């Protein structure tokens, strides 16, 4: 089952014949794009999906069609407020779910921002590192006790992790000139390292974690890039692909982009994906740091899976959020 899907597989392909009745799944970022499609696909197979979003009114509109489509299957989508750029909001969300006391089978840490102008979260962290990594770091760890044995955590990362390793000496760009894609790369590497470390800490009780790259998709994630930046990026990618004798880059559809998330969460053998990085519905190979590849090529850098690097990031993250897990 794990080997029959690929880059063009959709959520419906991956979940065909899968019964999720009785499953309770948390998905962050359900106000647009991949989060909405992920929630729809899961609820359409009978899952009870808890969708977390910063803007609940926007999320209500975004999931309206999905709710109608999934009602007949016995699935459901409920919403909970979550602003990953505010640890007060993150902790309030986790407290609410803890108070309900219902177990979770899967957490899909889908929400994120990309290539933002320099800024800081409510707690003073660089926007991308604070939102993409630290917000999820606190949320998932505070909910870890609710994850049932056999459960999984899926952290959405990106091939953009190859832009940069984490910089634990200067995570806020206080001494480093700010570059939006370097910042994005650091945050996405952090997402992978978090999955590695979480997997190590929880696998003995039957809970595993993995990181996934959804692929290149037109979503709101790219809203901070203007048309000229996107055009220049695609020209560079296509030029390099042409030099390798390959055709031009093709964006994935949203259902194709969300496929790897649900595959890693519910379909792939857990022993294959635990502590690993996945893309195009399979586990990716490690590519050496000195090998030049296009942003749209497959491969994960070794530093993103390094256990010592993951442990160091965990310690630094605890220090930054003033909370130990």
Helices and strands as residue ranges (DSSP letters): H 11-14, E 24-28, H 33-43, E 48-53, H 56-71, E 76-81, H 87-100, E 104-109, H 127-128, I 129-135, H 136-143, G 144-146, E 147-156, G 159-163, H 180-202, G 203-205, E 208-213, G 220-222, H 227-243, H 254-257, H 259-262, I 263-267, H 270-273, E 277-279, E 282-283, E 286-287, E 300-301, G 302-304, H 307-321
